């Protein structure tokens, strides 16, 4: 089970760090080409979401890897699950149903990490 959780943590950590870095650094106009939800929010909100995803991704990996404040790993997973839940609500309101499936899968995987590491 430990190996399974580590694989999930590594994959999701890398995915959230990459997605967050993109949201935190690229112009909103460029992001809007592939992410229609970006148009509904201010630049600062998109940047905040990006930074939170970067921190959550780092939180999935670093505390457990270093053995320092290991409680932060499941808390980061819970935080990312909350971000995914909010994304599901946003996509449902905008009737962007295909995007909901991605958020459900990512959210479920973060919940598995949270449960496994608590």
PyMOL commands that set and color helices and strands:
alter all, ss='L'
color gray80, all
select helices_A, chain A and resi 2-25+28-32+36-40+43-66+71-93+97-117
alter helices_A, ss='H'
color red, helices_A
deselect
rebuild
show_as cartoon
